[in-house]
Every structure is written in C-alpha cells, then in structure tokens.
Amino acid sequence: MRPRHRRRILAALAALLLGTSAAPSFAQKAIVVVRHAEKADSSTDPVLSAPGAARAEALAKVLAAMDVKAVYVTQYQRTALTAAPLAKAAGLKSNQVHSDASAELVERMKKEHPSDVVLTVGHSNSVPRILKLLGVTETIELGDNDYDNLFIVVPAAAGPPTLLRLKY
C-alpha cells in the first residue's frame, strides 16, 4: 500500500472511531500513544536517525486530521523529536513528563485536556504502562525494534476503553 493511501486510511479510521465513540465528557476524545521513533545510536540521550526523522514526519501527517490539542513527551530528546513535526504543524508546545512518571502523565492528561485528542510519546517500557493506566486490558509488549505502533485509546462511558492498534 502506498504511504499516502495508508495515511488516508489511518485518518479515516481515527475519524470514524472518534465520531462514533460514546466517550464521556470527563475523558479525552482519544489518547494517541506511540513509542519514540528510531534513534541514531545507543547513547543515553540520542537524536533520531534518518529513518526516525522520517517516521516523525509520517506521524505528523497521519495525525494531522485528528486535531491534536496537546503533546506529552519525556525528558529524552528522542521523544521530543518524534513529536516535533506534529507539534510544530499544530502550533503546540510539548509538555514534558519524566519517563518514570506514567501515573502522573495520565493524571495530567485527564486534568489538563479533559475533552481533547492528546498525543503522548514514550518508550518501549513506558508505552505498555501508560496503556494499562488508561484502562487497556490487553497485554501490550514492545520489542527493541518496534517503532511503528500507533495506539489510539478512546475512553468508554463504562468499562474498558476501545483500543485501536495501528502501524504507521
């Protein structure tokens, strides 16, 4: 499938999911959770590699139609760089939360953006924790080379949220 068609399909799926959701007024319309894009090296705080920078641009294009109102990243530049193209296009400043503070992150998203679409960029170990804290019951595991997962969590009026797991 060509990338342009893939982006359109992802955007259409997200719009359909958001448009038909029974999300309560006290919860986000959707929380988009991704792992940072590919990093340049294995140093403590690397930048993105060329494929990672391209993935960050692809993420911005995929999410452009979702009207993201807030972006959350960790203290590591790879998360900020992954979110940067979307944040720039949407005129947003990324909010930084420590990578070990998943519970604080979820509470901040609920408090600061109670009825918005929110993007959070985490790490292979924090993305599953964030999803669990958002009420996702499915077990999510990410390997060292899993950079293309895009999770859209839509809160439900009752019970667990709807989880849409896509690739980008």
GUPA-390688 format. One line per 3 residues: number of its first residue (from 0); for each residue x negated, y, z negated of C-alpha. Coordinates in nm, 2 decimals, padded with zeros to 4 digits, always signed. Example, Ala and Ser with C-alpha at 12.3 -4.5 7.8 and 13.67 -1.06 7.14 Angstrom:
0) -01.23:-00.45:-00.78  -01.37:-00.11:-00.71
END
This chain:
0) +00.00:+00.00:+00.00  -00.13:+00.34:+00.09  -00.21:+00.57:-00.21
3) +00.03:+00.84:-00.10  +00.32:+00.59:-00.09  +00.21:+00.44:-00.42
6) +00.22:+00.78:-00.59  +00.57:+00.84:-00.45  +00.69:+00.51:-00.57
9) +00.55:+00.57:-00.92  +00.70:+00.92:-00.94  +01.04:+00.78:-00.82
12) +01.03:+00.50:-01.08  +00.94:+00.75:-01.36  +01.22:+00.99:-01.25
15) +01.47:+00.71:-01.24  +01.37:+00.58:-01.58  +01.38:+00.93:-01.73
18) +01.70:+01.02:-01.56  +01.89:+00.71:-01.69  +01.74:+00.70:-02.04
21) +01.95:+00.70:-02.35  +01.68:+00.89:-02.53  +01.80:+01.06:-02.84
24) +01.74:+01.44:-02.88  +01.49:+01.38:-03.16  +01.24:+01.19:-02.94
27) +01.04:+01.27:-02.64  +01.19:+01.21:-02.30  +00.88:+01.00:-02.23
30) +00.53:+00.95:-02.36  +00.27:+00.86:-02.10  -00.03:+00.67:-02.24
33) -00.34:+00.60:-02.04  -00.70:+00.50:-02.12  -00.97:+00.74:-02.00
36) -01.10:+00.69:-01.65  -01.42:+00.52:-01.56  -01.73:+00.66:-01.74
39) -02.06:+00.74:-01.59  -02.27:+00.53:-01.84  -02.25:+00.37:-02.18
42) -02.39:+00.66:-02.38  -02.19:+00.78:-02.68  -02.01:+01.06:-02.50
45) -02.04:+01.01:-02.12  -01.88:+01.21:-01.85  -01.67:+01.04:-01.58
48) -01.83:+00.86:-01.29  -01.73:+00.95:-00.94  -01.46:+00.67:-00.94
51) -01.34:+00.80:-01.28  -01.31:+01.16:-01.15  -01.12:+01.03:-00.85
54) -00.89:+00.84:-01.09  -00.83:+01.15:-01.30  -00.72:+01.34:-00.98
57) -00.49:+01.04:-00.89  -00.34:+01.06:-01.24  -00.26:+01.43:-01.19
60) -00.09:+01.35:-00.86  +00.11:+01.06:-01.00  +00.23:+01.26:-01.30
63) +00.29:+01.59:-01.11  +00.67:+01.53:-01.07  +00.72:+01.43:-01.44
66) +00.70:+01.79:-01.57  +00.45:+01.70:-01.85  +00.47:+01.97:-02.12
69) +00.18:+01.86:-02.35  -00.15:+01.67:-02.32  -00.33:+01.50:-02.60
72) -00.69:+01.38:-02.59  -00.96:+01.26:-02.83  -01.29:+01.43:-02.92
75) -01.47:+01.25:-02.64  -01.52:+01.43:-02.31  -01.41:+01.13:-02.11
78) -01.06:+01.17:-02.23  -01.05:+01.54:-02.17  -01.20:+01.50:-01.83
81) -00.93:+01.23:-01.74  -00.66:+01.47:-01.84  -00.82:+01.79:-01.70
84) -00.68:+01.78:-01.34  -00.32:+01.74:-01.47  -00.36:+02.00:-01.75
87) -00.51:+02.25:-01.50  -00.23:+02.19:-01.25  +00.04:+02.23:-01.52
90) -00.13:+02.52:-01.69  -00.17:+02.33:-02.01  -00.44:+02.33:-02.28
93) -00.52:+01.98:-02.41  -00.46:+01.91:-02.78  -00.75:+01.72:-02.95
96) -00.68:+01.45:-03.20  -00.95:+01.23:-03.34  -00.98:+00.89:-03.17
99) -00.92:+00.71:-03.51  -00.61:+00.92:-03.59  -00.34:+00.73:-03.39
102) -00.07:+00.77:-03.65  -00.14:+01.15:-03.67  -00.13:+01.17:-03.29
105) +00.21:+01.00:-03.27  +00.35:+01.23:-03.55  +00.21:+01.54:-03.38
108) +00.37:+01.45:-03.05  +00.71:+01.40:-03.22  +00.68:+01.72:-03.42
111) +00.52:+01.95:-03.16  +00.71:+01.83:-02.85  +01.03:+01.66:-02.96
114) +01.21:+01.66:-02.63  +00.93:+01.68:-02.37  +00.73:+01.45:-02.15
117) +00.39:+01.41:-02.31  +00.06:+01.26:-02.18  -00.20:+01.11:-02.42
120) -00.53:+00.98:-02.31  -00.70:+00.73:-02.54  -00.94:+00.44:-02.54
123) -00.92:+00.06:-02.49  -00.88:+00.01:-02.86  -00.65:+00.31:-02.94
126) -00.40:+00.27:-02.65  -00.26:-00.05:-02.79  -00.24:+00.11:-03.14
129) -00.06:+00.41:-03.00  +00.19:+00.20:-02.81  +00.26:-00.01:-03.12
132) +00.32:+00.31:-03.33  +00.56:+00.43:-03.06  +00.76:+00.11:-03.13
135) +00.65:-00.10:-02.83  +00.69:-00.46:-02.94  +00.50:-00.62:-02.65
138) +00.13:-00.70:-02.73  -00.09:-00.49:-02.52  -00.46:-00.57:-02.47
141) -00.71:-00.37:-02.25  -01.04:-00.51:-02.14  -01.36:-00.32:-02.09
144) -01.28:-00.27:-01.72  -00.91:-00.18:-01.75  -00.89:+00.18:-01.64
147) -00.58:+00.17:-01.41  -00.30:+00.11:-01.66  -00.03:+00.37:-01.69
150) +00.22:+00.31:-01.97  +00.54:+00.51:-01.98  +00.73:+00.48:-02.31
153) +01.09:+00.60:-02.32  +01.25:+00.61:-02.66  +01.58:+00.44:-02.71
156) +01.88:+00.56:-02.91  +01.85:+00.23:-03.11  +01.59:-00.04:-03.11
159) +01.26:-00.05:-02.93  +01.17:+00.19:-02.66  +01.16:+00.10:-02.29
162) +00.81:+00.04:-02.17  +00.71:+00.07:-01.81  +00.36:-00.06:-01.73
165) +00.23:+00.06:-01.40  -00.11:+00.07:-01.22  -00.25:+00.38:-01.06
END
